[in-house]
C-alpha cells in the first residue's frame, strides 16, 4: 500500500505543469511628457495564444487610465497571473469602453466591446519560474488625434498595439 501511495505521489509531482507569473499592463510607450490627457478604458479580458486559439489569462472588470505620451506601466491585472511557460508573440485584449480625459473634459470614443491583438516585435520567451511584467503599448499617436479628440478616420482604436517586456528602471 505504501508503494502504491508513493508511486501516486511521484506521478502527481511529475504531472504538475510548470508555470510562470506575469503581470499584464498598458502604456503609451513614448518618452514624451506631454499634456495630451489620458485614455481611460474598461478592460474585460486578456488572452494568450494556445495552439490555433486563445485562452484566458485574466478576466475581470478593470478600469485602466493610461496617460498619453508617457511610458508609465499601468496594471490591468493588479498583480501576477500564472501562465504557461513558452514563447509568446502576442496577446489579445478586450475592452468595452474608451474615453479621453483632459482636465475636467471627458469625451467618449467607443462604448462597445472591441478586441485587439498586441504583437511582439520579437517573440517573448517566458521560462519556468519567471516573474515578468508584460506591457501592451497602445500606440495612441497612430490612431488617436489629440487635437480633434477623436479616432483618426481610417484607423482603429489600438491599431499597431505592441507587446513588450516592461522593465522597472
C-alpha positions in Angstrom: 0.0 0.0 0.0 2.9 2.4 0.8 4.5 1.7 -2.5 1.2 2.4 -4.3 0.9 5.7 -2.4 4.5 6.7 -3.1 4.1 6.0 -6.8 0.8 8.0 -6.9 2.6 10.9 -5.2 5.5 10.7 -7.7 3.1 10.7 -10.7 1.3 13.7 -9.2 4.6 15.6 -8.9 5.8 14.7 -12.3 2.4 15.5 -13.8 2.4 19.0 -12.3 3.0 21.5 -15.1 5.5 24.3 -14.7 4.3 27.9 -14.6 5.4 31.4 -14.7 3.9 34.6 -13.3 3.0 37.6 -15.5 1.5 40.9 -14.6 -0.2 42.5 -17.6 -0.4 46.2 -18.0 -0.6 49.1 -20.5 1.2 52.3 -21.5 1.5 54.6 -24.5 5.3 53.8 -24.8 6.6 57.2 -25.7 9.1 59.1 -23.7 7.5 62.5 -24.1 5.8 64.1 -21.1 3.0 65.8 -22.9 -0.2 67.3 -21.8 -2.4 65.3 -24.1 -4.6 63.9 -21.4 -5.4 60.3 -20.6 -7.2 57.4 -22.3 -9.5 55.5 -19.9 -10.9 52.1 -20.8 -12.6 49.2 -19.1 -10.7 46.0 -19.7 -12.6 42.8 -19.6 -10.1 40.1 -20.7 -6.5 39.4 -21.6 -5.9 36.2 -23.6 -2.8 34.4 -24.7 -2.4 32.1 -27.7 -2.5 28.4 -27.3 -2.4 26.2 -30.4 -4.6 27.9 -33.0 -6.8 29.7 -30.5 -6.6 31.9 -27.4 -7.1 31.0 -23.7 -8.0 33.5 -21.0 -5.0 34.6 -18.9 -7.1 37.1 -16.9 -10.7 38.1 -16.9 -12.5 40.7 -14.8 -13.6 44.3 -14.9 -10.7 46.7 -14.6 -10.7 50.4 -15.3 -7.3 51.4 -16.7 -6.3 55.0 -17.2 -3.2 55.4 -19.5 -1.5 58.8 -19.6 -0.8 59.7 -23.2 2.8 60.2 -24.3 4.4 58.5 -21.3 5.9 55.1 -20.8 4.5 54.5 -17.3 3.2 51.0 -16.5 -0.5 50.8 -15.6 -1.5 47.4 -14.4 -4.5 45.6 -15.8 -4.3 42.6 -13.6 -3.2 44.3 -10.3 -0.8 41.5 -9.6 0.7 38.4 -11.2 -1.2 35.8 -13.1 0.0 32.2 -13.7 0.6 31.4 -17.3 2.3 28.5 -19.1 6.0 29.0 -19.8 6.6 29.2 -23.5 7.2 31.7 -26.3 4.6 34.3 -26.9 4.3 36.5 -29.9 1.0 38.3 -29.0 -1.8 38.8 -26.6 -5.4 39.6 -27.2 -7.2 42.2 -25.1 -10.9 43.0 -24.9 -12.2 46.4 -23.8 -15.8 47.7 -23.8 -15.3 51.4 -23.3 -12.8 54.1 -24.2 -12.8 57.7 -23.2 -10.4 60.6 -23.5 -9.9 62.7 -20.3 -8.2 66.1 -20.2 -8.6 68.0 -17.0 -12.4 68.1 -16.4 -13.5 67.3 -20.0 -14.4 63.6 -20.8 -15.0 62.6 -24.4 -16.4 59.1 -25.2 -14.5 57.4 -28.1 -16.1 54.0 -28.1 -18.9 52.4 -26.0 -19.0 48.9 -27.4 -16.8 45.8 -26.8 -13.7 45.6 -29.1 -10.9 43.1 -29.2 -7.5 43.8 -30.4 -4.2 42.0 -30.7 -0.9 43.4 -29.4 2.0 42.0 -31.4 5.6 41.5 -30.0 8.4 42.8 -32.2 10.3 39.6 -31.4 8.9 36.5 -29.7 9.0 36.8 -25.9 10.3 33.7 -24.2 8.8 33.1 -20.7 10.6 30.4 -18.8 9.5 28.2 -15.9 9.6 30.3 -12.7 9.8 33.7 -14.5 8.0 36.7 -12.9 7.6 39.3 -15.6 5.6 42.4 -16.4 4.2 42.4 -19.9 3.0 45.8 -21.2 0.6 46.4 -24.1 1.8 49.7 -25.7 -1.4 51.2 -27.1 0.4 53.3 -29.8 -2.2 56.1 -29.5 -0.3 58.5 -31.8 -1.1 56.2 -34.7 -4.9 56.1 -34.2 -5.9 59.0 -31.9 -5.9 62.7 -32.8 -5.5 64.7 -29.6 -6.3 68.0 -31.4 -9.8 66.9 -32.5 -10.2 64.4 -29.6 -11.3 61.6 -31.9 -10.1 58.4 -33.6 -8.3 59.3 -36.8 -10.5 58.5 -39.8 -9.4 55.2 -41.5 -7.8 53.9 -38.3 -9.0 51.6 -35.5 -8.5 52.0 -31.7 -5.3 50.3 -30.5 -4.1 49.9 -34.1 -0.5 48.7 -34.1 -0.6 47.9 -30.4 2.7 46.3 -29.3 3.6 43.7 -26.6 6.8 44.2 -24.7 8.5 43.1 -21.5 8.3 46.1 -19.1 11.4 46.8 -17.1 11.3 48.9 -13.9 14.2 51.3 -14.0 
